[in-house]
Amino acid sequence: MSNVISARDAFGVLEMRSERRGDEHVIALGGELDLADAARVVEELARVEGTDAQRIVLDLSGLQFIDTSGVRLVIEADARSRANGNRLRLVRGSRAVRRVFEIVGLNDRLPFIDAPLE
């Protein structure tokens, strides 16, 4: 299954692709993740968490921007994952996105990987 959702607000665009690949489900984000679009990502994460996927990959590599609401949704998804099978993996984002996680001290605390699992 593959879904593509694109949303435009006054500041930018968030693109989200959600796709099941065998035992893995990948949610790939592109553009800008901010307060205006965070709820859509949270809804999709909740939907995927309710499936039998053994791994859930939140791919941030296509993001050029993330604000605190995006960081919060990642932290909350990680907490749910740790309490329920530790299925979440995060693909590192652009330099600007990586820098946000470094500044808030989460770079070494979250389950980042360098590329989607095959």
Phi, psi and omega per residue, in radians:
M1 nan 2.388 3.126
S2 -2.393 2.242 3.087
N3 -2.143 2.423 3.037
V4 -2.135 2.174 3.131
I5 -2.148 2.248 3.115
S6 -2.209 2.266 -3.138
A7 -2.286 2.426 3.130
R8 -2.092 2.317 3.016
D9 -2.145 -2.952 -3.067
A10 -1.140 -0.350 -3.023
F11 -1.876 -0.481 -3.090
G12 -3.134 -2.856 -3.050
V13 -2.251 2.409 2.964
L14 -2.002 2.217 3.013
E15 -1.933 2.406 -3.136
M16 -2.330 2.222 3.061
R17 -2.066 2.251 -3.116
S18 -2.153 2.137 -3.010
E19 -2.564 2.322 3.064
R20 -1.553 2.275 3.100
R21 -2.247 1.583 -3.104
G22 1.138 -2.172 -3.141
D23 -1.460 -0.009 -3.058
E24 -1.989 2.454 3.029
H25 -2.089 2.208 -3.108
V26 -1.936 2.236 2.985
I27 -1.970 1.901 -3.090
A28 -1.800 2.232 -3.135
L29 -1.906 2.520 3.092
G30 -2.445 2.628 3.112
G31 1.623 -2.166 -3.055
E32 -2.186 2.234 3.083
L33 -1.883 1.930 3.134
D34 -2.395 -3.040 -3.074
L35 -0.948 -0.641 -3.090
A36 -1.104 -0.484 -3.046
D37 -2.021 -0.117 -3.051
A38 -1.036 -0.682 -3.103
A39 -1.055 -0.643 3.122
R40 -1.130 -0.678 3.134
V41 -1.218 -0.730 3.104
V42 -1.035 -0.768 3.119
E43 -1.066 -0.755 -3.135
E44 -1.194 -0.705 3.074
L45 -1.043 -0.775 3.134
A46 -1.077 -0.730 3.122
R47 -1.063 -0.815 -3.107
V48 -1.203 -0.659 3.103
E49 -1.071 -0.460 3.124
G50 -1.416 -0.008 3.119
T51 -1.654 -3.137 3.119
D52 -1.629 0.283 3.113
A53 -1.015 2.309 3.141
Q54 -1.370 -0.497 3.083
R55 -2.289 2.434 3.033
I56 -2.098 2.100 -3.113
V57 -1.917 2.095 3.015
L58 -1.747 1.847 -3.035
D59 -1.601 1.890 -3.124
L60 -1.649 0.050 -2.982
S61 -1.115 -0.377 3.137
G62 -1.599 -0.039 -3.138
L63 -1.395 2.403 3.002
Q64 -1.772 -0.299 -3.073
F65 -2.622 2.480 3.002
I66 -2.489 2.376 3.089
D67 -1.846 -3.021 -3.062
T68 -1.120 -0.516 3.096
S69 -1.181 -0.611 3.065
G70 -1.186 -0.734 3.092
V71 -1.084 -0.748 -3.140
R72 -1.065 -0.758 -3.126
L73 -1.133 -0.587 3.079
V74 -1.163 -0.777 3.123
I75 -1.062 -0.776 -3.129
E76 -1.171 -0.678 3.089
A77 -1.116 -0.693 3.106
D78 -1.118 -0.730 3.129
A79 -1.105 -0.753 3.093
R80 -1.095 -0.708 -3.131
S81 -1.100 -0.776 -3.134
R82 -1.090 -0.545 3.142
A83 -1.475 -0.172 -3.016
N84 -2.469 1.064 2.996
G85 1.633 -0.083 3.067
N86 0.942 0.882 -3.055
R87 -1.566 -0.284 -3.006
L88 -1.391 2.377 2.963
R89 -2.294 2.567 -3.119
L90 -2.070 2.241 3.037
V91 -1.556 2.273 -3.096
R92 -1.001 2.552 3.140
G93 -1.611 -2.940 3.093
S94 -1.068 3.014 3.129
R95 -0.977 -0.757 -3.124
A96 -1.117 -0.712 3.133
V97 -1.222 -0.754 3.087
R98 -1.025 -0.683 -3.115
R99 -1.090 -0.676 3.106
V100 -1.044 -0.811 3.133
F101 -1.155 -0.583 3.071
E102 -1.156 -0.798 -3.101
I103 -1.053 -0.716 -3.118
V104 -1.498 0.055 3.037
G105 1.333 0.457 -3.099
L106 -1.872 -0.079 -3.054
N107 -0.975 -0.653 -3.116
D108 -1.704 -0.013 -3.083
R109 -1.816 -0.199 -3.114
L110 -1.887 2.713 -3.056
P111 -1.388 1.140 3.139
F112 -1.334 2.491 2.977
I113 -2.219 2.839 -3.090
D114 -1.520 -0.363 -3.138
A115 -2.662 2.763 3.096
P116 -1.011 2.545 3.088
L117 -1.216 2.545 3.128
E118 -1.714 nan nan
